[in-house]
Amino acid sequence: MSSDDAAAAPALPAPPRYGTRSIAEVLSSAAAAVGVPGECNALSLPSAQRYVVVLVDGLGSRLLREVGGYAPTLRGAESLGELDAAFPSTTSVSLSCLGTGEPPGRHGMLGYEVLDPERDRVVNMLGQWPADLDPLAWQQRPTVLERSAPHVAAATVSAPRFESSALTRAALRGGRFVGAQGVHARTARTLEQLTEGRRGLVYFYWDELDKTGHREGWRSDAWLHALEELDSAVRRLVSRLPANTRVLLTADHGMVDVAQEHRVDVSADPALLSGVRHTAGEPRAVQLHVSPGVDPEGVAAAWRARFGDAVWVLTRADLAQDGYFGAAPDPQLLHRAGDVWVLAREELALYDVSRQGTRPLAMVGQHGSLTDQERLVPALLW
């Protein structure tokens, strides 16, 4: 980007505070607080015999601030301030940061859809991975639960379908997996893991809010009902804790509602995909992999010309240099990231319908970019 372009472009929010105030410090801080050796308590959590880390998919702190009246239990918790989701602000990246305690540039889970450079294909990090792509080879960093299991009772409580998912095996492996359907069952199973007299670390995943937000939008009655159900479950959990047990609740990202008229098919404009070999990422954090010999800056210029101040457009080199993937990212892993990134600033979602089809266009709630609604998450303590 030229100096004139940089001066005219809207200011880009600061990168996530990896190492001090991001999602990557949550589980590792809880592990340190229960006495797991070698873990860093970057969040300065109070020590306890047992910690439950509740990860609520899609609960941005700015969303919660606006509708906190529907969640009296969450509103009454001790707030540790806002944390940063990972970049991009999406489930596969933030959960991998939580699970490993590492920034994205060290674990390589770099988006919802990510390029597999060795086979020149785009892989959905939350979907069915190809049979020849081993999650343990794709993400090789040890996880917090793996490091904790030899020292404390480490467990994951989540829906049964996630036990064998590629994301779990890649970034959340370790300890005992306890599957339970339904919110009441998961709360009960979580309490069962908290044995008096034994140190423990429990990761409790809650995905209902995010699913409702994608389908109906976070301003919908259905989303508010899901928030009330979450609040009720957390109240049951914290009211029945054994002595010397703490609960820490956070989220992987927030959400922005995007009206149908602002969901754009970029494949309908040939100029936007000229020189682009693959599209990846997600609708509010599009990753463009350019064809050999194509200048990424030229592709970036075409997208800036089309969408103007509604987006931030940066190259992979820009983002890596400024710390959005964390300090000292692994150069080999960064090959998975797009050469050009298009990040939505305004109410906008960008789809490559030629590759993705029209079904994703029905999604209301969106995330992935750097707006405060998407990137800031709560840290609540009981």
C-alpha positions as CSV (number, residue, x, y, z in Angstrom):
1,M,0.0,0.0,0.0
2,S,1.4,3.4,-0.9
3,S,1.8,6.1,1.8
4,D,-1.0,8.1,0.2
5,D,-3.3,5.1,0.3
6,A,-2.3,4.3,3.9
7,A,-3.1,7.9,4.9
8,A,-6.5,7.8,3.3
9,A,-7.5,4.3,4.5
10,P,-9.5,3.9,7.7
11,A,-7.3,3.1,10.7
12,L,-7.0,-0.7,11.4
13,P,-7.6,-1.8,15.0
14,A,-4.6,-2.9,16.9
15,P,-3.7,-6.6,16.7
16,P,-4.8,-9.0,19.4
17,R,-2.9,-8.8,22.7
18,Y,-1.4,-12.2,22.4
19,G,0.6,-13.2,25.5
20,T,-1.2,-10.8,27.9
21,R,-4.9,-10.2,27.2
22,S,-6.2,-12.6,24.5
23,I,-8.1,-15.8,24.2
24,A,-4.8,-17.7,24.0
25,E,-4.1,-16.9,27.7
26,V,-7.4,-18.2,29.1
27,L,-7.0,-22.0,29.5
28,S,-3.3,-21.8,30.2
29,S,-3.9,-19.2,33.0
30,A,-6.5,-21.5,34.5
31,A,-4.1,-24.4,34.3
32,A,-1.4,-22.4,36.1
33,A,-4.0,-21.4,38.7
34,V,-4.7,-25.0,39.6
35,G,-1.0,-25.8,39.8
36,V,0.0,-27.2,36.5
37,P,3.8,-26.7,36.2
38,G,5.2,-24.7,33.3
39,E,2.0,-22.8,32.5
40,C,1.9,-19.0,32.7
41,N,-0.9,-17.3,34.6
42,A,-0.9,-14.2,32.3
43,L,-4.4,-13.2,33.4
44,S,-3.4,-13.3,37.1
45,L,-6.3,-15.6,38.0
46,P,-6.7,-16.5,41.7
47,S,-5.5,-19.9,42.6
48,A,-8.0,-22.7,43.2
49,Q,-8.1,-26.5,43.4
50,R,-10.4,-26.7,40.4
51,Y,-11.2,-24.5,37.4
52,V,-14.0,-24.7,34.9
53,V,-13.4,-22.7,31.7
54,V,-16.7,-22.1,30.0
55,L,-16.3,-21.1,26.3
56,V,-19.5,-19.6,24.9
57,D,-19.3,-19.6,21.1
58,G,-20.4,-16.2,19.8
59,L,-20.8,-14.2,23.0
60,G,-19.0,-10.9,22.3
61,S,-18.6,-8.6,25.2
62,R,-20.2,-5.7,23.3
63,L,-23.3,-7.8,22.6
64,L,-23.5,-8.8,26.2
65,R,-23.2,-5.2,27.4
66,E,-26.2,-4.3,25.2
67,V,-28.5,-7.1,26.3
68,G,-27.1,-7.9,29.8
69,G,-30.5,-7.5,31.3
70,Y,-31.4,-10.9,29.9
71,A,-28.4,-12.5,31.7
72,P,-28.4,-11.5,35.4
73,T,-26.0,-14.3,36.4
74,L,-23.4,-13.2,33.8
75,R,-24.0,-9.5,34.7
76,G,-23.4,-10.3,38.4
77,A,-20.1,-12.1,37.9
78,E,-16.7,-10.5,38.6
79,S,-15.5,-9.0,35.3
80,L,-11.8,-9.3,34.5
81,G,-12.2,-6.9,31.6
82,E,-12.4,-7.5,27.9
83,L,-10.1,-9.9,26.1
84,D,-9.2,-10.1,22.4
85,A,-10.4,-12.9,20.2
86,A,-7.8,-14.3,17.8
87,F,-7.3,-13.0,14.3
88,P,-9.4,-13.7,12.4
89,S,-12.2,-13.6,14.9
90,T,-13.6,-17.1,14.2
91,T,-14.2,-20.3,16.1
92,S,-11.4,-22.5,14.5
93,V,-8.8,-19.9,15.2
94,S,-9.8,-18.7,18.7
95,L,-10.4,-22.3,19.9
96,S,-7.0,-23.3,18.6
97,C,-5.4,-20.3,20.5
98,L,-7.4,-21.3,23.6
99,G,-6.4,-25.0,23.2
100,T,-2.7,-24.5,22.6
101,G,-2.0,-21.3,24.4
102,E,-0.3,-20.1,21.2
103,P,-1.1,-17.3,18.7
104,P,-2.3,-18.3,15.2
105,G,1.1,-18.0,13.6
106,R,2.4,-20.8,15.8
107,H,-0.5,-23.3,15.5
108,G,-1.5,-22.7,11.9
109,M,-5.3,-22.8,12.2
110,L,-5.7,-19.5,10.3
111,G,-9.4,-19.3,9.4
112,Y,-12.7,-21.0,8.8
113,E,-11.5,-22.1,5.4
114,V,-7.8,-22.5,5.0
115,L,-5.5,-23.3,2.1
116,D,-3.6,-26.6,2.3
117,P,-0.6,-25.5,0.2
118,E,0.9,-29.0,-0.2
119,R,-2.2,-30.2,-2.1
120,D,-3.4,-26.8,-3.4
121,R,-6.9,-27.1,-1.9
122,V,-9.1,-25.2,0.5
123,V,-10.1,-27.1,3.7
124,N,-13.0,-26.2,6.0
125,M,-11.5,-26.2,9.5
126,L,-14.9,-27.0,11.1
127,G,-16.2,-29.4,8.4
128,Q,-15.2,-32.8,7.2
129,W,-11.5,-32.8,6.7
130,P,-10.1,-34.8,3.8
131,A,-9.1,-38.3,4.9
132,D,-5.5,-37.7,3.9
133,L,-5.1,-34.6,6.2
134,D,-4.1,-35.7,9.7
135,P,-5.2,-33.2,12.3
136,L,-2.2,-34.1,14.5
137,A,0.2,-33.4,11.6
138,W,-1.6,-30.2,10.6
139,Q,-1.5,-28.7,14.2
140,Q,1.6,-30.1,16.0
141,R,1.9,-27.8,19.0
142,P,1.0,-29.6,22.3
143,T,-2.2,-28.5,23.9
144,V,-2.9,-27.1,27.4
145,L,-5.0,-30.2,28.2
146,E,-2.2,-32.5,27.1
147,R,0.2,-30.6,29.3
148,S,-2.2,-30.6,32.2
149,A,-3.4,-34.2,32.2
150,P,-0.3,-35.7,33.9
151,H,-0.8,-33.3,36.8
152,V,-4.5,-32.7,37.3
153,A,-7.8,-34.3,36.3
154,A,-8.3,-32.7,32.9
155,A,-11.6,-33.0,31.0
156,T,-13.6,-31.6,28.2
157,V,-17.4,-31.5,28.5
158,S,-19.1,-30.9,25.1
159,A,-21.6,-32.4,22.7
160,P,-20.7,-36.0,21.8
161,R,-20.3,-35.1,18.1
162,F,-17.3,-33.0,18.8
163,E,-15.3,-35.9,20.4
164,S,-13.9,-37.1,17.1
165,S,-14.0,-33.8,15.2
166,A,-10.9,-32.7,13.4
167,L,-10.8,-29.4,15.3
168,T,-10.9,-31.3,18.7
169,R,-8.1,-33.6,17.6
170,A,-6.0,-30.8,16.2
171,A,-6.2,-28.2,19.0
172,L,-8.3,-29.4,22.0
173,R,-6.9,-32.9,22.4
174,G,-5.9,-34.2,25.8
175,G,-7.6,-35.3,29.0
176,R,-10.9,-37.1,29.2
177,F,-13.7,-36.2,26.8
178,V,-17.2,-36.3,28.4
179,G,-20.0,-36.1,25.9
180,A,-23.5,-34.9,26.8
181,Q,-26.5,-33.8,24.8
182,G,-28.4,-30.8,25.9
183,V,-27.6,-27.9,28.1
184,H,-28.8,-29.4,31.4
185,A,-26.9,-32.7,30.8
186,R,-23.7,-30.8,30.0
187,T,-24.0,-28.8,33.2
188,A,-24.6,-31.9,35.3
189,R,-21.7,-33.7,33.7
190,T,-19.4,-30.8,34.3
191,L,-20.3,-30.8,38.0
192,E,-19.5,-34.6,38.1
193,Q,-15.9,-33.9,37.1
194,L,-15.3,-31.6,40.1
195,T,-14.2,-34.1,42.8
196,E,-13.5,-32.7,46.3
197,G,-9.8,-33.1,47.3
198,R,-8.6,-33.4,43.7
199,R,-7.1,-30.7,41.5
200,G,-8.9,-30.4,38.2
201,L,-9.3,-28.4,35.0
202,V,-12.5,-28.7,33.0
203,Y,-13.1,-27.2,29.6
204,F,-16.9,-26.7,29.0
205,Y,-18.0,-25.8,25.4
206,W,-21.3,-24.1,24.7
207,D,-22.2,-23.7,21.0
208,E,-26.0,-23.0,21.0
209,L,-25.7,-19.2,21.1
210,D,-23.5,-19.1,18.0
211,K,-25.7,-21.4,16.0
212,T,-28.8,-19.3,16.8
213,G,-27.0,-16.1,15.9
214,H,-25.9,-17.4,12.5
215,R,-29.4,-18.6,11.7
216,E,-31.5,-15.7,13.2
217,G,-29.1,-12.9,14.1
218,W,-28.0,-11.8,17.5
219,R,-30.7,-9.2,17.8
220,S,-33.4,-11.9,17.4
221,D,-35.8,-13.1,20.0
222,A,-34.4,-16.6,19.5
223,W,-30.9,-15.4,20.3
224,L,-32.1,-13.7,23.5
225,H,-33.9,-16.9,24.5
226,A,-30.6,-18.8,24.0
227,L,-28.8,-16.2,26.1
228,E,-31.4,-16.7,28.9
229,E,-30.9,-20.4,28.7
230,L,-27.1,-20.0,29.0
231,D,-27.5,-17.7,32.0
232,S,-29.8,-20.3,33.7
233,A,-27.3,-23.0,33.1
234,V,-24.4,-21.0,34.4
235,R,-26.5,-20.1,37.5
236,R,-27.0,-23.8,38.2
237,L,-23.3,-24.5,37.7
238,V,-21.9,-21.8,40.0
239,S,-24.5,-22.4,42.7
240,R,-23.4,-26.1,43.1
241,L,-19.7,-25.8,42.9
242,P,-17.6,-27.7,45.5
243,A,-15.4,-25.6,47.8
244,N,-12.2,-24.1,46.3
245,T,-13.5,-24.2,42.7
246,R,-13.7,-21.3,40.2
247,V,-15.5,-20.8,37.0
248,L,-14.1,-18.6,34.2
249,L,-16.4,-17.8,31.3
250,T,-15.2,-16.3,28.0
251,A,-16.0,-16.5,24.2
252,D,-14.2,-17.1,20.9
253,H,-15.7,-14.1,19.1
254,G,-18.7,-11.8,18.9
255,M,-21.1,-11.2,16.0
256,V,-22.5,-8.7,13.5
257,D,-25.9,-9.0,11.9
258,V,-25.7,-8.5,8.1
259,A,-28.9,-7.7,6.2
260,Q,-29.6,-9.7,3.0
261,E,-28.9,-6.8,0.7
262,H,-25.4,-6.5,2.2
263,R,-24.4,-10.1,1.4
264,V,-22.5,-9.8,-1.8
265,D,-21.5,-12.4,-4.4
266,V,-18.0,-11.3,-5.4
267,S,-17.8,-14.0,-8.1
268,A,-20.4,-11.9,-10.1
269,D,-17.6,-9.3,-10.6
270,P,-14.9,-10.9,-12.8
271,A,-12.5,-8.0,-12.0
272,L,-12.4,-9.0,-8.3
273,L,-11.3,-12.6,-8.9
274,S,-8.9,-11.8,-11.7
275,G,-5.5,-13.3,-10.8
276,V,-7.0,-15.1,-7.8
277,R,-6.3,-18.8,-7.6
278,H,-8.3,-19.6,-4.5
279,T,-10.7,-17.8,-2.2
280,A,-10.8,-18.9,1.5
281,G,-11.4,-17.5,4.9
282,E,-15.0,-16.3,5.6
283,P,-17.4,-13.7,4.5
284,R,-16.1,-10.9,6.8
285,A,-12.5,-12.0,6.5
286,V,-11.9,-13.1,2.9
287,Q,-8.5,-14.6,2.1
288,L,-7.3,-14.4,-1.5
289,H,-4.6,-16.6,-2.8
290,V,-3.2,-15.2,-6.0
291,S,-2.0,-17.1,-9.0
292,P,1.8,-17.5,-9.6
293,G,3.3,-14.4,-11.0
294,V,0.4,-12.1,-9.9
295,D,1.3,-9.1,-7.7
296,P,-0.8,-9.2,-4.5
297,E,-0.8,-5.4,-4.4
298,G,-2.6,-5.3,-7.7
299,V,-5.3,-7.7,-6.4
300,A,-5.6,-5.6,-3.2
301,A,-6.0,-2.4,-5.3
302,A,-9.0,-3.9,-7.2
303,W,-10.8,-4.8,-4.0
304,R,-10.1,-1.4,-2.4
305,A,-11.5,0.3,-5.6
306,R,-14.7,-1.8,-5.4
307,F,-15.5,-1.6,-1.7
308,G,-13.7,1.6,-0.5
309,D,-13.9,2.4,3.2
310,A,-16.4,-0.5,3.8
311,V,-13.4,-2.8,4.1
312,W,-9.8,-3.0,5.2
313,V,-7.6,-4.6,2.6
314,L,-4.1,-5.8,3.5
315,T,-1.5,-8.3,2.3
316,R,-0.4,-11.2,4.4
317,A,3.0,-9.6,4.7
318,D,1.4,-6.4,6.2
319,L,-0.6,-8.5,8.7
320,A,2.4,-10.6,9.7
321,Q,4.7,-7.7,10.2
322,D,2.2,-5.9,12.4
323,G,1.6,-8.8,14.7
324,Y,-1.9,-10.0,13.8
325,F,-0.7,-13.6,13.7
326,G,1.4,-13.1,16.8
327,A,5.1,-12.6,17.4
328,A,7.5,-14.7,15.3
329,P,5.0,-16.6,13.3
330,D,6.2,-19.8,11.6
331,P,6.9,-18.9,8.0
332,Q,5.8,-22.4,6.8
333,L,2.5,-22.1,8.5
334,L,1.9,-18.6,7.0
335,H,1.8,-20.1,3.6
336,R,-1.7,-21.3,4.5
337,A,-2.8,-17.7,4.9
338,G,-4.2,-15.7,2.0
339,D,-1.8,-13.4,0.1
340,V,-4.5,-10.7,0.4
341,W,-7.1,-10.2,3.2
342,V,-10.3,-8.3,2.8
343,L,-11.8,-7.4,6.3
344,A,-15.2,-5.9,6.6
345,R,-15.6,-2.7,8.5
346,E,-19.2,-2.1,7.9
347,E,-22.3,-4.3,7.6
348,L,-21.0,-6.4,4.8
349,A,-20.4,-10.1,4.0
350,L,-18.6,-11.2,0.8
351,Y,-19.2,-14.6,-0.8
352,D,-17.6,-16.5,-3.7
353,V,-20.8,-18.1,-4.8
354,S,-19.0,-19.8,-7.7
355,R,-17.2,-21.9,-5.2
356,Q,-19.5,-21.9,-2.1
357,G,-22.9,-22.0,-3.7
358,T,-25.9,-19.9,-2.6
359,R,-26.7,-21.7,0.7
360,P,-24.3,-19.6,2.9
361,L,-26.0,-16.4,1.7
362,A,-28.9,-17.2,4.2
363,M,-26.6,-16.6,7.2
364,V,-27.6,-13.5,9.3
365,G,-25.0,-13.4,12.1
366,Q,-21.4,-13.1,10.9
367,H,-17.9,-12.6,12.3
368,G,-14.2,-12.9,11.4
369,S,-13.2,-9.2,11.1
370,L,-11.7,-6.7,13.5
371,T,-14.7,-4.6,14.6
372,D,-15.2,-4.3,18.4
373,Q,-18.5,-6.4,18.1
374,E,-16.5,-9.3,16.6
375,R,-13.1,-9.2,18.3
376,L,-13.8,-8.3,22.0
377,V,-14.9,-11.0,24.4
378,P,-15.7,-11.1,28.1
379,A,-13.8,-12.7,30.9
380,L,-16.2,-13.4,33.8
381,L,-15.2,-15.1,37.1
382,W,-17.2,-16.8,39.8
